[in-house]
């Protein structure tokens, strides 16, 4: 068996992949452009990839190919009709990053809520050195206990965030982006009601026709001026120009984003102009990527390959 990793760099170099080498020959490429894929997978039995596009143009010459494994939950980069016509199976992985993304959600919240950039700079600029008082709290912050936390998208990650928020004493409300999700433990509300009531709004929804540009100019205008907005779902759920305007005009207090419309960040992204870390925090799509989550991810794919080829573990 020959296993080709098309963008191994996206997994990280700190993950043990020796289990794959026991299955057969393994070839790893850090990255692969669409033009490079065909030549690299001609004799592959299995392709492991993250963002690389898989379609007739990129794998048309891979005559031995039997299985495509995506190191993610989303599979928008796969031409599934073409794979079905060829009889090529595909696998993805769900649920591996729930704890990691939930943890990052709270890390972003507290960074913004407690004005940590300001206080870090205050100390490192040595303004605290031999100051007159033992404390300094010019940037006021509040406890999240008793705040209303609005969750957009009540899948596994949304439910985990809601659970932790409740432990902190928050009142949790949610909006079901599909209209089908009913969680009796929390109050389901209309989207406009969630925006108006919430002190914290966090997005954990997939990108669909219903969620694209869900957070637009009108949505931000309905939020509390003291609200903090977090997006850990998909970038295009947010109208980035509208968010930039909302931050600059003080329509919301702050925003934290782990996902953007274009990744890596586009030079034309309007959020580039906001340099105040106390109002805007952007991380480079890392919420999913704890060591434990990536280890679970690659362990799951290894089991999927074994099961597909009916190999002993």
C-alpha positions as CSV (number, residue, x, y, z in Angstrom):
1,X,0.0,0.0,0.0
2,X,1.2,3.5,-0.8
3,X,-0.1,6.4,1.3
4,X,0.5,10.0,0.1
5,X,0.2,13.0,2.5
6,X,-0.5,16.0,0.3
7,X,-0.2,18.7,3.0
8,X,1.5,17.1,6.0
9,X,2.6,20.5,7.3
10,X,-1.0,21.2,8.3
11,X,-0.9,18.4,10.7
12,X,2.3,19.5,12.5
13,X,5.7,17.9,12.8
14,X,5.1,17.0,16.5
15,X,2.6,14.2,15.8
16,X,3.8,10.6,15.7
17,X,2.8,9.1,12.3
18,X,4.9,5.9,12.6
19,X,1.7,3.9,12.7
20,X,1.1,4.8,9.0
21,X,4.5,3.5,8.1
22,X,3.6,0.1,9.4
23,X,0.8,0.0,6.8
24,X,3.0,0.5,3.8
25,X,5.0,3.1,2.0
26,X,4.4,6.6,3.2
27,X,5.3,9.8,1.2
28,X,4.8,13.2,2.8
29,X,4.6,16.5,1.1
30,X,4.6,19.7,3.2
31,X,2.2,21.4,0.7
32,X,0.8,20.6,-2.7
33,X,-0.6,23.0,-5.3
34,X,-3.5,21.8,-7.5
35,X,-1.0,21.5,-10.4
36,X,1.3,19.3,-8.4
37,X,-1.2,16.8,-7.1
38,X,-1.8,14.6,-10.2
39,X,1.9,13.8,-10.5
40,X,2.3,13.0,-6.8
41,X,-0.7,10.6,-6.5
42,X,-0.5,8.6,-9.7
43,X,0.5,5.4,-7.8
44,X,-1.3,6.1,-4.5
45,X,-3.7,3.7,-2.8
46,X,-4.6,6.3,-0.1
47,X,-4.4,10.1,-0.1
48,X,-4.4,12.0,3.2
49,X,-5.1,15.7,2.9
50,X,-6.5,18.8,4.6
51,X,-7.3,21.6,2.1
52,X,-6.0,20.2,-1.2
53,X,-8.7,20.0,-3.8
54,X,-9.7,16.5,-4.9
55,X,-11.4,16.3,-8.3
56,X,-11.0,14.9,-11.8
57,X,-8.3,17.5,-12.6
58,X,-6.1,16.7,-9.6
59,X,-6.5,12.9,-9.3
60,X,-7.6,11.8,-12.8
61,X,-4.4,9.8,-13.3
62,X,-4.5,8.1,-9.9
63,X,-5.7,4.7,-11.2
64,X,-4.9,2.8,-8.0
65,X,-6.6,5.2,-5.7
66,X,-9.1,3.6,-3.3
67,X,-9.5,5.9,-0.3
68,X,-9.3,9.7,0.3
69,X,-8.9,10.8,4.0
70,X,-9.6,14.4,5.0
71,X,-7.8,15.6,8.2
72,X,-10.8,17.8,9.1
73,X,-14.6,17.7,9.4
74,X,-15.4,19.9,6.4
75,X,-15.2,18.2,2.9
76,X,-16.0,21.1,0.6
77,X,-12.7,20.4,-1.2
78,X,-13.9,17.0,-2.4
79,X,-15.8,16.4,-5.6
80,X,-17.9,13.7,-4.1
81,X,-19.8,13.0,-7.4
82,X,-16.5,12.3,-9.2
83,X,-15.3,10.1,-6.3
84,X,-18.5,8.1,-6.4
85,X,-18.2,7.6,-10.2
86,X,-14.7,6.3,-9.7
87,X,-15.7,4.1,-6.8
88,X,-13.2,5.9,-4.5
89,X,-14.2,6.0,-0.9
90,X,-13.7,9.1,1.3
91,X,-13.5,9.7,5.1
92,X,-13.5,12.7,7.3
93,X,-13.2,13.2,11.1
94,X,-15.8,14.8,13.4
95,X,-15.6,15.5,17.1
96,X,-11.8,15.4,17.5
97,X,-11.5,19.2,18.3
98,X,-14.5,19.9,20.6
99,X,-12.5,20.4,23.8
100,X,-9.8,22.4,21.9
101,X,-12.2,24.8,20.3
102,X,-14.2,25.3,23.5
103,X,-11.0,26.0,25.4
104,X,-9.9,28.6,22.8
105,X,-13.3,30.2,22.9
106,X,-12.8,31.0,26.6
107,X,-9.2,32.0,26.1
108,X,-10.3,34.6,23.5
109,X,-13.1,35.8,25.7
110,X,-11.0,36.4,28.8
111,X,-8.2,38.1,26.8
112,X,-10.8,40.7,25.6
113,X,-13.1,40.8,28.6
114,X,-10.4,41.6,31.2
115,X,-8.4,43.9,28.9
116,X,-5.3,41.7,29.2
117,X,-3.4,43.4,26.3
118,X,-3.7,46.7,28.2
119,X,-2.6,45.3,31.6
120,X,0.3,43.3,30.0
121,X,1.5,46.4,28.3
122,X,1.1,48.5,31.5
123,X,3.5,46.2,33.4
124,X,6.0,45.6,30.6
125,X,6.3,49.3,29.9
126,X,7.4,49.5,33.6
127,X,4.6,51.9,34.5
128,X,3.9,49.5,37.4
129,X,7.5,49.6,38.6
130,X,7.4,51.5,42.0
131,X,3.9,52.8,41.2
132,X,2.1,54.6,44.0
133,X,-0.6,51.9,44.5
134,X,-0.4,48.1,44.7
135,X,-3.2,47.9,42.1
136,X,-4.2,49.5,38.9
137,X,-7.6,48.9,37.3
138,X,-8.2,51.8,34.9
139,X,-9.7,49.4,32.4
140,X,-12.7,48.1,34.2
141,X,-14.0,44.6,33.6
142,X,-16.9,42.5,34.9
143,X,-17.6,39.0,36.0
144,X,-19.3,36.8,33.4
145,X,-21.4,35.2,36.2
146,X,-25.0,36.3,35.5
147,X,-24.1,37.5,32.0
148,X,-26.2,36.2,29.1
149,X,-24.2,34.1,26.6
150,X,-25.7,33.6,23.2
151,X,-24.5,30.5,21.2
152,X,-25.1,30.5,17.5
153,X,-24.9,26.9,16.3
154,X,-25.7,24.2,19.0
155,X,-23.6,21.3,17.6
156,X,-21.1,19.4,19.7
157,X,-18.8,22.5,20.1
158,X,-21.7,24.9,20.8
159,X,-23.0,22.5,23.5
160,X,-19.6,22.2,25.1
161,X,-19.2,26.0,25.2
162,X,-22.7,26.3,26.6
163,X,-21.9,23.8,29.3
164,X,-18.8,25.6,30.4
165,X,-20.5,29.0,30.3
166,X,-23.2,27.7,32.5
167,X,-20.6,26.5,35.0
168,X,-19.3,30.1,35.1
169,X,-22.8,31.2,36.0
170,X,-23.9,32.5,32.6
171,X,-27.5,32.4,31.4
172,X,-27.2,30.5,28.1
173,X,-29.5,31.1,25.2
174,X,-29.0,29.8,21.6
175,X,-30.1,30.2,18.0
176,X,-30.4,27.0,15.9
177,X,-29.1,27.8,12.5
178,X,-30.9,24.8,11.0
179,X,-34.1,25.3,13.0
180,X,-33.9,21.6,14.0
181,X,-31.7,21.7,17.1
182,X,-33.6,21.6,20.4
183,X,-31.6,21.6,23.7
184,X,-34.0,21.4,26.6
185,X,-31.3,22.6,29.0
186,X,-31.0,26.0,27.3
187,X,-33.5,28.5,26.0
188,X,-33.8,28.6,22.2
189,X,-34.5,32.1,20.8
190,X,-34.9,33.9,17.5
191,X,-31.7,35.3,16.1
192,X,-32.7,38.9,16.6
193,X,-33.5,38.1,20.3
194,X,-30.2,36.5,20.8
195,X,-28.4,39.5,19.5
196,X,-30.3,42.0,21.6
197,X,-30.0,40.0,24.9
198,X,-26.5,38.6,24.8
199,X,-23.5,40.1,26.6
200,X,-21.4,37.5,24.7
201,X,-22.2,36.0,21.3
202,X,-20.1,33.0,20.1
203,X,-20.5,31.4,16.7
204,X,-19.9,27.7,16.3
205,X,-21.9,27.0,13.2
206,X,-20.9,25.4,9.8
207,X,-21.0,27.5,6.7
208,X,-24.2,27.0,4.8
209,X,-26.5,29.1,2.6
210,X,-28.3,30.1,5.8
211,X,-25.3,31.1,7.8
212,X,-23.2,32.9,5.1
213,X,-23.0,36.6,6.1
214,X,-25.4,35.9,9.0
215,X,-23.4,38.4,11.0
216,X,-23.8,41.5,8.8
217,X,-24.2,45.2,9.4
218,X,-27.8,44.8,10.6
219,X,-26.9,42.0,13.0
220,X,-24.1,44.0,14.6
221,X,-26.3,47.0,15.0
222,X,-28.7,44.9,17.1
223,X,-26.1,43.9,19.6
224,X,-25.4,45.6,22.9
225,X,-22.6,48.2,22.8
226,X,-21.0,46.3,25.7
227,X,-21.1,42.9,23.9
228,X,-18.2,40.8,22.9
229,X,-18.5,38.8,19.7
230,X,-16.5,35.6,19.0
231,X,-16.4,33.6,15.8
232,X,-15.0,30.1,15.9
233,X,-17.2,28.7,13.2
234,X,-16.4,29.6,9.6
235,X,-15.1,32.9,8.3
236,X,-17.7,33.8,5.7
237,X,-20.4,33.7,8.4
238,X,-19.2,37.2,9.2
239,X,-19.3,40.2,6.9
240,X,-15.8,41.4,7.8
241,X,-16.3,45.0,6.5
242,X,-19.4,45.3,8.7
243,X,-17.5,44.0,11.7
244,X,-14.7,46.4,11.2
245,X,-17.2,49.3,11.0
246,X,-19.0,48.0,14.1
247,X,-15.8,48.0,16.1
248,X,-14.7,51.4,14.9
249,X,-18.1,53.0,15.6
250,X,-18.4,51.3,19.0
251,X,-21.5,49.3,18.1
252,X,-19.9,46.4,20.0
253,X,-17.2,46.3,22.7
254,X,-14.8,43.8,21.1
255,X,-14.4,40.8,18.8
256,X,-12.3,37.7,18.7
257,X,-12.0,35.6,15.5
258,X,-10.2,32.4,14.8
259,X,-11.5,32.1,11.3
260,X,-11.5,34.5,8.4
261,X,-13.2,34.7,4.9
262,X,-9.9,34.1,3.2
263,X,-7.1,32.1,4.9
264,X,-4.3,33.0,5.2
265,X,-5.5,36.5,5.8
266,X,-6.0,38.6,2.6
267,X,-4.2,41.9,2.2
268,X,-7.6,43.4,1.4
269,X,-9.2,42.3,4.7
270,X,-10.8,45.4,6.3
271,X,-10.0,44.1,9.7
272,X,-6.3,44.8,9.1
273,X,-6.9,48.4,9.8
274,X,-7.8,47.8,13.5
275,X,-4.6,47.6,15.5
276,X,-6.1,47.9,19.0
277,X,-5.7,44.4,20.6
278,X,-8.1,45.5,23.3
279,X,-10.9,45.6,20.8
280,X,-9.9,42.9,18.2
281,X,-8.1,39.6,18.6
282,X,-7.5,37.4,15.5
283,X,-5.8,34.0,15.8
284,X,-4.6,32.1,12.7
285,X,-7.2,29.3,12.7
286,X,-5.6,27.5,15.7
287,X,-8.6,26.7,17.9
288,X,-8.8,23.1,16.5
289,X,-5.0,22.5,16.8
290,X,-4.2,21.5,20.3
291,X,-1.6,18.7,20.5
292,X,-4.3,16.4,21.9
293,X,-6.8,17.2,19.2
294,X,-4.3,16.7,16.4
295,X,-3.3,13.4,18.0
296,X,-6.9,12.2,18.1
297,X,-7.4,13.3,14.5
298,X,-4.5,11.3,13.1
299,X,-5.3,8.3,15.3
300,X,-8.8,8.3,13.9
301,X,-7.7,8.4,10.3
302,X,-5.2,5.6,10.9
303,X,-8.1,3.5,12.3
304,X,-10.2,4.4,9.3
305,X,-7.5,3.2,6.8
306,X,-7.1,-0.1,8.8
307,X,-10.8,-0.7,8.8
308,X,-11.3,0.1,5.1
309,X,-8.6,-2.4,4.1
310,X,-9.7,-4.8,6.9
311,X,-6.2,-4.7,8.4
312,X,-5.5,-5.9,12.0
313,X,-4.6,-3.1,14.5
